[in-house]
Amino acid sequence: MLKDRTGLAFFVGLLLAGTAPDARAHPAHAKPVNYPFVVGFERFHSGMDDEAYLAEGGFILLNELNCVACHAPPAVLAEQFSGVVATELDGVASRLAPLELEIFIRNPRFAKRDTTMPSLFAGPDRDLDEVAALRAWLGTLTKEIPAHPLGDIERGRALYHRTGCVACHAPETGYRPPGVPDNAEIEMAGLASVPMNLADLYDLNALVEFLLHPNEHRPSGRMPDFGLSVADASDLAAYLKAGPDLVLPENLTEALTADAPTADTALVAKGRELFLTKQCHACHTMPGNTDAHQAAPSAKSLASLDPAATGGCFSERPVGGPVPFYGLDLLQRRALAAALKRLGERSALDPAREIDWRMKQLNCYACHERAGIGGPETSREVYFGFSGPEAIAMGRDGHLPPALDEAGKRLVRERLEGILFGPTRPVSSRPHLVVPMPVFRKESVAPFPVLFPAADHGGAP
């Protein structure tokens, strides 16, 4: 079922024939939703769902909002609710300036309104000395970043709209893909994920590095590797950096630009300690500790939580103390409550259900359909280009990624592994497709080569 609130996520205006792109039409101007954006929930759940189906969306939220990092799931569901490892912080001070670091510490929603990252310092009792300490410690996490050539904005604009970025992210208002008839209207795209709002905060060379190696920067695997060349990544970075600057409220700007305390050894040590005591390592791997993963859950178990609660993480406003603020909307709170009510009934997933579960987490449905679910939104199909007349003659099969029905029968396990995570990028079986198949972080997609044959009865796992 499609979400019945996508109007909140639409960017303004229809694309008109002959409209030239300009700086005011950058994707960063797409209006983000004002709550944590989890695409697997947004696309397939709405306020019209009955409670049982809405609970399925709630289970997605429990994992993707990383509730399970603090609230342990039942042991029988631990593998299913593995949670999400947040952005790698090693080198963060080389990616973000001190001002941007402080924004993310105080309240990440100032930088990205639809972020899934909660705030621990948005409440009325926020301790600015603690903010300063965390900023000081994070400021020591530097890493050498290679210098890259300055990219071409116009070429980056074309790449952004033709290499698969807009399968997940907002297109640019005013951009007309090549080959679209002059009299054709292009629909507005819904489900606007606007991560490029972060691009202007990143150092330019750091942004290029991220685009070249997303699987290293984002352990969650939600951003795959498209095998970009340095030239392509530089062009994309130049285009993304051409978007609007982040505008902060005047009172916040004044507070953030005030003289920061000197980052002495004691302040840095306090920041490192706070990273642990504030449970930041529940989501982020502790920098410098290669043996550490996420912290063990430290709060009540999921099964112990009250589905009818209105406080804590369900609060509409920051409450302070150790409680993180997510800014959940009413539908998300309903879905989470429904999931908690049915947690005891949740069972291990059979292969078909697990494939669906994982495809929603990784947004595989942005490109692929399976069992009548997913595939590119109609409004985005126009951005999946045709490579030539032969591809055009094939119709929709000539430019859209294939459906994954019976993939376990059509592809042997070794072939599935090669397509998903290498070790080297395989030769494409569909060279006519303009949008390439990206390579995912192995840990994120390793179950698929086993699950597809098991679900489709086409071969031994």
C-alpha positions as CSV (number, residue, x, y, z in Angstrom):
1,M,0.0,0.0,0.0
2,L,1.4,3.4,-0.9
3,K,1.8,6.1,1.7
4,D,-1.1,8.5,2.0
5,R,0.9,11.5,3.1
6,T,3.4,11.8,0.2
7,G,2.2,15.4,-0.4
8,L,4.4,16.4,2.5
9,A,7.4,15.0,0.7
10,F,6.7,16.3,-2.8
11,F,8.9,19.1,-4.1
12,V,7.0,22.1,-5.6
13,G,6.0,22.3,-9.2
14,L,5.6,20.2,-12.3
15,L,8.5,20.1,-14.8
16,L,7.5,22.1,-17.9
17,A,8.9,21.6,-21.4
18,G,11.9,23.8,-22.2
19,T,12.5,24.8,-18.6
20,A,16.2,25.5,-18.0
21,P,17.7,24.3,-14.8
22,D,19.1,26.9,-12.5
23,A,20.5,27.2,-9.0
24,R,17.0,27.6,-7.5
25,A,16.0,24.2,-8.8
26,H,18.7,22.2,-7.1
27,P,17.5,18.9,-5.5
28,A,18.4,20.3,-2.1
29,H,15.4,22.6,-2.5
30,A,13.1,19.6,-2.3
31,K,11.0,19.8,0.8
32,P,12.0,17.1,3.3
33,V,9.5,15.6,5.6
34,N,9.6,16.8,9.2
35,Y,10.2,13.5,10.8
36,P,12.7,10.6,10.5
37,F,12.6,9.4,6.9
38,V,12.7,5.6,6.6
39,V,11.9,4.7,3.0
40,G,10.8,1.2,3.6
41,F,8.1,2.5,5.9
42,E,7.3,5.6,3.9
43,R,6.6,3.8,0.6
44,F,4.6,0.9,1.9
45,H,2.6,2.1,4.9
46,S,0.0,4.8,5.4
47,G,-2.6,6.0,7.9
48,M,-5.1,3.8,6.1
49,D,-3.4,0.5,7.1
50,D,-5.1,-1.8,9.6
51,E,-3.2,-2.2,12.8
52,A,-1.8,-5.6,11.9
53,Y,-0.3,-4.4,8.6
54,L,0.8,-1.1,10.2
55,A,2.7,-3.2,12.8
56,E,4.8,-4.6,10.0
57,G,5.9,-1.1,9.3
58,G,6.6,-0.6,12.9
59,F,9.0,-3.5,12.9
60,I,10.9,-1.8,10.1
61,L,11.1,1.3,12.2
62,L,12.3,-0.5,15.2
63,N,15.3,-1.7,13.2
64,E,15.9,1.3,11.0
65,L,15.6,3.9,13.8
66,N,18.0,1.6,15.7
67,C,15.7,1.2,18.7
68,V,17.3,-2.2,19.1
69,A,20.7,-0.6,19.9
70,C,19.4,0.3,23.3
71,H,16.3,-1.9,23.7
72,A,17.3,-5.6,23.2
73,P,14.9,-7.6,21.0
74,P,13.8,-11.1,22.1
75,A,16.6,-13.6,21.6
76,V,14.7,-15.4,18.9
77,L,14.5,-12.2,16.9
78,A,18.0,-10.9,17.5
79,E,19.3,-11.8,14.0
80,Q,16.2,-10.2,12.4
81,F,16.6,-7.0,14.4
82,S,20.3,-6.5,13.9
83,G,20.0,-2.7,13.9
84,V,22.0,-0.1,11.9
85,V,25.6,0.9,12.4
86,A,25.8,4.7,11.9
87,T,28.3,6.7,9.9
88,E,31.9,6.0,10.5
89,L,33.3,8.8,12.6
90,D,37.0,8.2,11.9
91,G,38.1,11.4,10.0
92,V,34.9,13.3,10.8
93,A,36.8,16.5,11.6
94,S,38.3,16.4,8.1
95,R,34.8,16.2,6.6
96,L,33.0,18.7,8.7
97,A,34.1,22.1,10.1
98,P,33.8,22.7,13.9
99,L,30.5,24.7,13.3
100,E,28.9,21.7,11.5
101,L,30.1,19.3,14.1
102,E,28.4,21.4,16.8
103,I,25.2,21.5,14.8
104,F,25.1,17.7,14.6
105,I,25.8,17.3,18.3
106,R,23.2,19.9,19.4
107,N,20.4,18.8,17.1
108,P,21.1,17.0,13.8
109,R,17.6,18.0,12.6
110,F,18.9,21.5,12.0
111,A,21.2,20.1,9.3
112,K,18.9,17.5,7.9
113,R,15.2,17.8,9.0
114,D,14.4,14.2,8.0
115,T,17.4,12.6,9.6
116,T,17.0,9.3,11.6
117,M,19.8,10.5,13.9
118,P,18.2,11.5,17.3
119,S,19.4,14.4,19.4
120,L,20.6,14.1,23.0
121,F,21.0,17.9,23.4
122,A,17.8,19.3,22.1
123,G,16.0,19.2,25.5
124,P,15.7,22.1,28.0
125,D,18.4,20.7,30.2
126,R,21.1,20.6,27.5
127,D,24.6,21.1,28.9
128,L,26.6,23.3,26.5
129,D,29.8,22.4,28.3
130,E,29.2,18.8,27.3
131,V,28.5,19.9,23.8
132,A,31.8,21.7,23.8
133,A,33.6,18.7,25.1
134,L,32.2,16.3,22.5
135,R,33.0,18.9,19.8
136,A,36.5,19.1,21.1
137,W,37.0,15.3,21.0
138,L,35.4,14.8,17.6
139,G,37.6,17.7,16.4
140,T,40.6,15.5,17.0
141,L,39.4,12.7,14.6
142,T,41.1,13.9,11.5
143,K,42.2,11.8,8.5
144,E,44.2,12.7,5.4
145,I,41.9,13.2,2.4
146,P,43.3,13.1,-1.1
147,A,43.0,16.1,-3.3
148,H,40.7,15.6,-6.2
149,P,40.2,17.6,-9.4
150,L,37.5,20.3,-9.4
151,G,34.5,18.8,-11.1
152,D,32.1,20.1,-13.7
153,I,28.7,21.1,-12.3
154,E,26.8,20.6,-15.6
155,R,28.2,17.2,-16.2
156,G,27.5,16.3,-12.5
157,R,23.9,17.4,-13.0
158,A,23.6,15.0,-16.0
159,L,25.3,12.1,-14.0
160,Y,23.0,12.7,-11.0
161,H,19.9,12.2,-13.1
162,R,21.2,9.4,-15.3
163,T,23.3,7.0,-13.2
164,G,20.7,6.0,-10.6
165,C,20.9,8.7,-7.9
166,V,17.3,9.8,-8.4
167,A,16.0,6.2,-7.9
168,C,16.3,7.1,-4.2
169,H,16.9,10.9,-4.0
170,A,15.0,13.9,-5.2
171,P,15.4,14.9,-8.8
172,E,15.9,18.6,-9.8
173,T,12.9,20.6,-10.6
174,G,13.4,21.8,-14.1
175,Y,15.6,19.0,-15.3
176,R,14.5,17.3,-18.5
177,P,16.2,14.0,-19.2
178,P,17.5,13.5,-22.8
179,G,15.0,12.0,-25.2
180,V,11.9,13.2,-23.4
181,P,9.5,14.7,-26.0
182,D,9.2,18.4,-25.7
183,N,5.4,18.3,-25.1
184,A,5.6,15.7,-22.4
185,E,5.0,16.6,-18.8
186,I,7.2,15.0,-16.1
187,E,5.4,14.1,-12.9
188,M,6.4,15.3,-9.5
189,A,8.4,12.6,-7.6
190,G,7.2,11.7,-4.1
191,L,9.2,10.2,-1.2
192,A,11.8,13.0,-1.4
193,S,15.0,11.8,0.4
194,V,17.2,14.9,0.4
195,P,20.6,13.9,1.8
196,M,22.3,16.4,-0.5
197,N,21.4,18.9,2.1
198,L,24.4,17.5,3.8
199,A,26.6,17.9,0.8
200,D,27.2,21.6,1.4
201,L,28.4,20.9,4.9
202,Y,31.0,18.4,3.7
203,D,34.5,19.4,2.6
204,L,34.6,19.1,-1.2
205,N,37.4,16.5,-1.3
206,A,35.7,14.6,1.5
207,L,32.4,14.5,-0.5
208,V,34.3,13.0,-3.5
209,E,35.8,10.4,-1.2
210,F,32.4,9.5,0.1
211,L,31.0,9.1,-3.4
212,L,34.0,6.9,-4.3
213,H,33.8,4.7,-1.2
214,P,30.3,4.9,0.3
215,N,30.5,1.4,1.8
216,E,33.5,2.4,3.9
217,H,31.8,5.6,5.2
218,R,28.4,4.1,5.8
219,P,28.6,0.7,7.5
220,S,24.8,0.3,7.4
221,G,25.1,-0.4,3.7
222,R,22.2,1.9,2.8
223,M,24.3,3.7,0.3
224,P,25.9,1.3,-2.3
225,D,28.9,1.8,-4.4
226,F,28.2,2.7,-8.0
227,G,31.8,2.2,-9.2
228,L,32.3,5.9,-10.0
229,S,35.5,7.1,-11.5
230,V,37.3,10.0,-9.8
231,A,36.2,12.3,-12.6
232,D,32.5,11.2,-12.2
233,A,32.6,11.5,-8.4
234,S,34.2,15.0,-8.7
235,D,31.5,16.1,-11.1
236,L,28.8,14.8,-8.9
237,A,30.3,16.5,-5.8
238,A,30.6,19.8,-7.7
239,Y,26.9,19.6,-8.6
240,L,25.8,18.7,-5.1
241,K,27.9,21.5,-3.6
242,A,26.2,23.9,-5.9
243,G,23.0,23.6,-3.9
244,P,21.8,26.2,-1.4
245,D,23.6,26.9,1.8
246,L,22.1,25.7,5.1
247,V,20.3,28.6,6.7
248,L,20.1,28.6,10.5
249,P,17.9,30.7,12.8
250,E,19.6,33.9,13.8
251,N,19.7,33.1,17.5
252,L,21.3,29.7,16.8
253,T,23.8,31.2,14.4
254,E,24.8,33.7,17.0
255,A,25.2,31.0,19.6
256,L,27.2,28.7,17.3
257,T,29.6,31.4,16.1
258,A,30.5,32.5,19.6
259,D,34.1,31.8,20.6
260,A,34.5,28.2,21.4
261,P,36.5,27.1,24.5
262,T,40.1,26.1,23.9
263,A,40.2,22.4,23.2
264,D,42.8,21.4,25.8
265,T,43.7,17.8,26.7
266,A,41.2,17.7,29.6
267,L,38.3,18.9,27.4
268,V,39.1,16.3,24.7
269,A,39.3,13.5,27.3
270,K,35.9,14.6,28.7
271,G,34.4,14.5,25.2
272,R,35.7,11.0,24.7
273,E,34.2,9.9,28.0
274,L,30.9,11.5,27.1
275,F,30.8,9.6,23.8
276,L,30.6,6.5,25.9
277,T,28.4,7.7,28.8
278,K,25.9,9.3,26.4
279,Q,25.7,5.9,24.6
280,C,26.8,7.4,21.2
281,H,28.6,4.1,20.6
282,A,25.2,2.4,20.6
283,C,25.0,3.5,17.0
284,H,28.5,4.7,16.0
285,T,31.5,2.4,16.2
286,M,34.0,3.8,18.7
287,P,36.7,5.5,16.7
288,G,40.1,4.0,17.0
289,N,38.8,0.7,18.4
290,T,38.8,-1.8,15.6
291,D,37.5,-4.6,17.8
292,A,34.5,-2.7,19.0
293,H,31.1,-2.7,17.3
294,Q,28.0,-1.3,18.8
295,A,27.4,-1.0,22.5
296,A,25.3,-3.7,24.2
297,P,21.7,-2.6,24.8
298,S,21.5,-0.7,28.0
299,A,17.8,0.2,28.5
300,K,14.7,-1.8,28.9
301,S,14.2,-4.7,26.5
302,L,11.7,-4.2,23.6
303,A,9.4,-6.7,25.3
304,S,9.3,-4.6,28.4
305,L,8.3,-1.3,26.7
306,D,4.8,0.0,27.2
307,P,3.1,0.3,23.7
308,A,0.7,2.9,25.2
309,A,3.5,5.2,26.4
310,T,3.5,8.8,25.2
311,G,6.8,9.9,26.9
312,G,10.4,8.8,26.3
313,C,11.4,8.4,22.7
314,F,7.7,8.8,21.8
315,S,7.6,12.4,23.1
316,E,6.5,15.1,20.7
317,R,9.1,17.4,22.1
318,P,12.6,16.9,23.6
319,V,12.3,15.9,27.2
320,G,16.0,16.0,28.1
321,G,18.0,13.7,30.3
322,P,19.3,10.5,28.6
323,V,16.2,10.3,26.4
324,P,17.0,10.8,22.7
325,F,14.7,13.0,20.6
326,Y,13.6,11.5,17.3
327,G,10.8,13.9,16.3
328,L,8.5,11.0,15.3
329,D,5.2,11.8,13.7
330,L,1.8,10.4,14.7
331,L,1.8,7.6,12.2
332,Q,5.3,6.4,13.1
333,R,4.3,6.4,16.8
334,R,1.1,4.4,16.0
335,A,3.2,1.9,13.9
336,L,5.8,1.5,16.7
337,A,3.1,0.9,19.3
338,A,1.4,-1.6,17.1
339,A,4.7,-3.4,16.6
340,L,5.4,-3.5,20.3
341,K,2.0,-5.0,21.0
342,R,2.7,-7.8,18.5
343,L,6.3,-8.4,19.3
344,G,5.5,-11.6,21.2
345,E,3.8,-12.9,18.1
346,R,6.7,-12.1,15.8
347,S,8.3,-15.3,14.5
348,A,11.5,-16.0,12.5
349,L,11.0,-15.1,8.8
350,D,10.8,-17.7,6.1
351,P,13.0,-17.0,3.0
352,A,10.4,-15.1,1.0
353,R,9.5,-12.8,3.9
354,E,13.1,-12.3,4.8
355,I,13.9,-11.2,1.2
356,D,11.0,-8.7,1.5
357,W,12.2,-7.5,4.9
358,R,15.8,-6.9,3.7
359,M,14.8,-5.4,0.3
360,K,12.7,-2.8,2.3
361,Q,15.6,-2.0,4.6
362,L,18.1,-1.5,1.7
363,N,15.5,0.1,-0.6
364,C,16.1,-2.5,-3.3
365,Y,12.5,-1.8,-4.3
366,A,13.6,1.6,-5.6
367,C,14.9,-0.2,-8.7
368,H,13.6,-3.8,-8.6
369,E,10.2,-5.4,-8.3
370,R,9.5,-8.8,-6.7
371,A,6.2,-10.5,-6.2
372,G,4.3,-7.5,-7.3
373,I,6.0,-5.2,-4.8
374,G,8.2,-2.2,-5.6
375,G,10.0,-1.2,-8.8
376,P,10.7,2.4,-9.7
377,E,8.0,4.9,-8.9
378,T,6.2,5.9,-12.2
379,S,7.4,9.5,-11.8
380,R,11.1,8.3,-11.7
381,E,11.0,5.9,-14.6
382,V,11.9,8.7,-17.0
383,Y,15.3,9.1,-15.3
384,F,16.3,5.5,-16.2
385,G,17.6,6.3,-19.6
386,F,17.7,4.2,-22.8
387,S,21.2,3.5,-24.2
388,G,20.1,3.5,-27.8
389,P,17.5,2.4,-30.4
390,E,17.9,-1.3,-29.6
391,A,17.1,-0.6,-26.0
392,I,14.1,1.6,-26.9
393,A,12.8,-1.2,-29.0
394,M,12.7,-3.4,-25.9
395,G,10.2,-1.1,-24.2
396,R,10.3,-0.9,-20.4
397,D,12.8,-3.8,-20.3
398,G,15.2,-1.7,-22.2
399,H,15.8,0.8,-19.5
400,L,14.4,-0.4,-16.1
401,P,16.2,-2.9,-13.8
402,P,14.8,-6.4,-14.0
403,A,12.2,-7.8,-11.7
404,L,13.6,-10.3,-9.2
405,D,10.9,-12.9,-9.4
406,E,12.5,-16.4,-9.5
407,A,15.9,-14.9,-9.3
408,G,16.9,-18.0,-7.3
409,K,16.1,-20.2,-10.3
410,R,17.7,-18.0,-12.9
411,L,21.0,-17.3,-11.1
412,V,23.3,-19.6,-9.3
413,R,24.6,-18.6,-5.9
414,E,28.1,-17.6,-7.2
415,R,26.5,-15.3,-9.8
416,L,24.3,-13.7,-7.2
417,E,27.3,-13.1,-4.9
418,G,29.3,-11.6,-7.8
419,I,26.4,-9.2,-8.7
420,L,25.8,-8.1,-5.1
421,F,29.2,-7.7,-3.6
422,G,32.0,-8.7,-5.9
423,P,34.9,-9.4,-5.1
424,T,35.2,-7.6,-8.5
425,R,32.5,-5.8,-10.4
426,P,31.0,-8.5,-12.7
427,V,30.4,-8.0,-16.4
428,S,26.8,-6.9,-16.7
429,S,24.3,-9.3,-18.3
430,R,22.2,-6.2,-19.3
431,P,24.8,-3.8,-20.9
432,H,22.0,-1.8,-22.5
433,L,21.0,-0.4,-19.0
434,V,22.3,3.1,-18.4
435,V,21.9,2.8,-14.6
436,P,24.5,0.3,-13.3
437,M,23.9,-2.3,-10.7
438,P,25.8,-1.0,-7.6
439,V,27.9,-3.1,-5.3
440,F,26.7,-3.3,-1.7
441,R,28.6,-3.8,1.5
442,K,29.0,-7.6,1.8
443,E,27.6,-7.9,5.3
444,S,24.4,-6.2,4.3
445,V,23.5,-8.4,1.3
446,A,25.3,-11.7,2.2
447,P,22.0,-13.5,3.1
448,F,20.5,-12.9,-0.4
449,P,22.4,-15.5,-2.4
450,V,21.1,-18.1,0.1
451,L,17.6,-16.7,0.4
452,F,16.7,-16.4,-3.2
453,P,17.4,-20.1,-4.1
454,A,15.6,-21.2,-0.9
455,A,12.5,-19.0,-1.7
456,D,12.4,-19.8,-5.4
457,H,13.1,-23.6,-5.1
458,G,15.6,-23.3,-7.9
459,G,18.7,-24.7,-6.3
460,A,20.5,-25.6,-3.2
461,P,21.6,-22.7,-1.1
